[in-house]
């Protein structure tokens, strides 16, 4: 937003950018914000009168310590300890659109941009100090906001005295992009890693104590004066729409009212429990659409037999078809992965306060700036007019139901003219959240007599992960918007696996099939943590073990012989060594311990620029079908390690989340509705099934910019487990999740 | 249904709320605007995010009527404070357990009650005591470390008290 008011004036209060400015005409608006644009250094870094530094970041910390790591990167460049750097995140009026939480890019994009800004700020501070002290900039040293002539500590000045409260008033080069693609570069070059004093040190998180002491304010804790509580009324069957609504059915509930906009239906009441009661009491007559879904048992046949909508082929290497036709030995297998739910710990909640001259939306969506754009479109107001404040919520693993709640709250607040808080119920959070897509994967390899892979062909076929956009940048991308009549055209995108192998001929491709419904589909697929990563790599890395078995090779050695990059090799070796890997073909590590079978499996590859290898040790209990990944070893190379303390717990979370999806999670549905709607019908991992040990080997690359850690480890967990289960039992499981029932059934066939 | 005015004992104070006969304790507590945790997770007693202590025992506040909560209710914020955190809360802080943190009432309130009567639990006993609680971020290994750390600290504290006596 560009406003004529001087940025300097706005920065007087050290980052307090919220002021009241007159909008066009004589009407004085509610407080609005004016922030400098991305090409202005003051958009990124502010030094307060007290010398405290504030960094403005268009990303958000979802509880993985992103804020701390960025504070370390900023502090490093400004020669100050990270705890003197405060972050402003999650406010569209105070931060530039850096894409929000997205693709494990928090440090790779967010941190690197802020590092450039901080380095430039430090350069300007050096210049100003040089003038002030009458000494060349190269002779100055700085720490914690003071800058002095080397060897003459009394010739000093503070950052606060130089620019505190005034701002830098300097440009920074911006590439003209928003979102993850946004990049800025200053004249200053960031520090060489050899000089690091702040980056690379373990630093504690900032959000933990408040969460543990019960004082942290979640979006669901927000109470806005005069707000109404709302529950959205969702149809009993996919595709059903309300035919008639009996508003009199709410007559016994104080203050309860119904809002309907086309097929979007909600109840509101001043007291939350009354809103819940109203949602249960409301009598609605629904249309009876034909069944939207096939039998669940026929899901993978449906995927195989449905018409192809879009196909995309990755960069072709060599001539795989010629190799496959050459008479070389061919190994082939297919793998299946179900729909999975975000199943955030609580159903989504959002609050909106839409007024004639302003609108504020509080959400736990990962993409605040996109949400602001979508809400503005809904309200028919200009982009930038809606302020979105991102708050912590009940877990976010991609495009979950958070943005749907925010759009619903905005729609309702606009209708009733009061602030509205929307929260779902459990069955809505699990039954109606956007899903991770179901898919079928076919892998083929041609091998020579020595077991070298000559050609590789991998094809994913499934539902698109873009049936709705991964942001809420338009009402049509949200459930509330689709019910209200905004027509969505599903996008088509799946993805390609990222392996570490140098194979002379290869083809990777995907093909999408049409969604079951274009609109208000409870099985609409979108981004779930590491979109398509677990699906594709369950298949591809299981398959490489199948090749190892067919050719009598050790799975680690076979992978290593096809690698040429030193980093890939170091990661796989790192995991194998830490795990005490014993060489031999799949099955060679089998042990019997009492009534359990023990095995070890490996999986590795790349994701989001990060290199990962996992060795899982599992115990399989044939009598019960239980698979327990007792020990999991992860070797992890995400370039520069900024905060090793935070990184370790982030990787642990990836492993456990990955195990949950590999072993337990599968959306169930009948012909017309999702039937896995709570923790009993959509089980996730229990603490009983948590590994005894997760060993993490961090391979730090100080001279390589940091890449992501928030999700890439997740993608290799299922294959490592399936390979370990094969090692233990001799049975190959090609359909996820590896539930006790499937294990028992699979072992019975032997 | 008729509204009634109810007095609840929450974190050592008497709090008045208006409820229906079927208002779950969780919703009554959430009417108290100064209280953040507990959270609504499922409303089905399946996850634990709404756990509070009722007379020292962990209960799922989403699944009992407010009118039945006639005893002393302690929420996460009443278990300890920034100045004096409960040993389980301190262990959670030391181990940096939570990611989103929405689930912590379940784990901490259950672990605190468990450790009161189980001074030196084994790994298997801890897993059994916490079975059924849900965490979606996958912090379970940190949870196990934190409970073991808290058990050690509480055992030491008990020993120190014993010596002093």
Interface residues (C-beta under 8 A of the other chain):
Chain A: X62 X63 X64 X65 X204 X205 X207 X208 X209 X211 X212 X213 X214 X215 X216 X217 X218 X220 X221 X223 X252 X254 X271 X272 X273 X274 X276 X277 X343 X344 X345 X346 X347 X392 X393 X394 X395 X396 X397 X423 X425 X426 X645 X646 X649 X652 X653 X654 X655 X656 X657 X658 X659 X660 X678 X679 X680 X684 X685 X686 X687 X688 X690 X691 X692 X694
Chain B: X1 X3 X18 X19 X20 X22 X23 X24 X27 X30 X31 X33 X35 X36 X37 X39 X40 X41 X42 X43 X44 X46 X47 X49 X75 X76 X77 X78 X79 X80 X81 X82 X85 X89 X92 X93 X96 X97 X98 X99 X100 X101 X102 X103 X104 X105 X108 X123 X127 X128 X130 X131 X132 X133 X134 X135 X136 X137 X138 X139 X140 X141 X142 X143 X144
